[in-house]
Amino acid sequence: MKYRCGCRCISKAANVCIAVVLVAAAPARAADWLQFGYDASHSGNNDEEISIANNLASLQLLYRAALPAVADGAPVYLGGVEAADGPRNLLFVTTEDGHIVALDADSGTQIWSQQPATGPATKTTSSPALDPNRQFVYSFGLDGKVHKYTISDGSETVDDNWPEIATLKPEVEKGSSALAFATAADGHTYLYATTSNIIDDAGDYQGHITSIDLSSGAQTVFNALCSNQPIHLGHGDDAADCASEQAGIWSRPAAIYDAANDRIYVTTGNGPYTGNIGGSEWGESVLALSPSLRDSTGESLTQPLDSYTPSQFDALNAGDLDLGVSAPTILPVPANSKLKNVGVQVGKDGILRLLNLDDLSGNNAPGHLDGELTQVTDLDFFGFTSNQAAVWVDPTTGIGWYLLACEDAEYGFMIETGPLGVPRLVPAWSRMVGGTGGGSPVVADGIEFIVEQQTLTGLDPTTGIVKWSMPIAGVHWASPIVVDSKIFLADGDATISAYGAPVNETFAPMPNGSKPTAPTYPAPFFLTNRGGTNITP
């Protein structure tokens, strides 16, 4: 059944359309969804949600709220925010034209909206991030700056640091990725902004990441090209620039934080690479960096702490097969694995590369080629991935899962330990979907939620069997979030929708042991030079 908006917009100022289904007033504080992918590792797994799986049949459209423009990322959510009229649950979303919009998550009513600039950038596909202190929300503006707003009323912080520069070339360098944050081992919380290009690898741009210390506002920059210059590069006769171009950082999450070794990871796209000959160019590479982008002496990093670059980097670059179409996904490895800190990097070439996140190339230093633990190359790869994979551990079996969506297909891989004690991915299921739209999957209460063409779908992550679906407007890179027993998704119609149970229904938690048990799937393996497995066609 397709639900349509059943009344006129409340007002032009509010610009909100409310569906026929009634919704309840804001409950007590719910779990928060503070950044893209839920947590600092961007796992896509809300393990605090316990009310969706057993009640899928009750989920329906609650409302569709109009936005100033299309939002091509994911919203963030803060529950139980104190307001003059009582606690509210708030939803925040960044639109392509640089608006940051705050909505009442239970009704869709707009609370406030800001648009700090209308250019010179033509668009952004970034997503906002919420400060873990629950006081501020951060959003990327078309002026190439990160802006800081008070959650309650949208008032902007303007001082010696804010708004913070993210690029000096906003007309060619786009904020493609979501803003992200991590609280590092030093106790500081760092906000991350990355840049790529506006369109078609054109223009004088260099991918870079900016780290902002939220306690002081101090920032540090690492450039993927001309990394020997730890500054924001400009262009013009009087600006510091770089002769090399490209190497954009444009995956859905800006940076992956790995608490196991207190490092962040970014992956670069098409661009030159000279790291193996002592250069400062890091195209087509996974880079390990400190959370502050500084070394142990406090100096700005001018090369990564570690790196992974496939030996076929020239072919990837020539074929427009960006390695950096995604960022590394940290795997929940089995307890009997010899390696405890393993990630998966997937590029446009459709190869899943398993990497030791503590030693990316096997040489304990940056600037070396290859060194992956395994390569999974037997995908029926229909269209490249342009999203971030999700990971989940089945609580009934203890088996970890890697859940990947490509342009035309979806995959579920079990995470097992191979015969040499090295983790491997075992194909369990796949689905042809004719186009996912690029939205990243998320998992909540044992259900995988993903956009498939013009359908929002809930899958059993152990089998790929559809458990729930709802028609939607198409999306490009927009992804759902699942929090407080509701699903929120922005779409290509410049609206954001909420799905949940109507006000007169309540959710019952999924009883223990009621989720399906996954079978064991055999997989071929071949030795690599690092003792891993290489799954092949």
Secondary structure, 3 states (H helix, E strand, C coil): CCCCCCCCCCCCCCCCECCCCCCCCCCCCCCCECCCCCCCCCCCEECCCCCCHHHHHHCEEEEEEECCCCCCCCCEEEEEEEECCEEEEEEEEECCCCCEEEEECCCCCEEEEECCCCCCCCCCCCCCEECCCCCEEEEECCCCEEEEEECCCCCECCCCCCCEECCCCCCCEECCCECEEEECCCCCEEEEEEEEECCCCCCCCECEEEEEECCCCCEEEEECECCCCCCCCCCCCCCCCCCCCECCCCCCECCEEECCCCEEEEECCCCCECHHHCCCEECCCEEEECCCCECCCCCECCCCCEEEECCCHHHHHHCCCCHHHCCCEECCCCCCCCCCCEEEEECCCCCEEEEECCCCCCCCCCCCECCCCEEECCCCCCCCCCCCCEEEECCCCCCEEEEEECCCEEEEEEEEECCCCCEEEEEEEEEECCCCCCCCCEEECCEEEEEECCEEEEECCCCCCEEEEEECCCCCCCCCEEECCEEEEECCCCEEEEEECCCCCCCCCCCCCCCCCCCCCCCCCCECCCCCECCCC
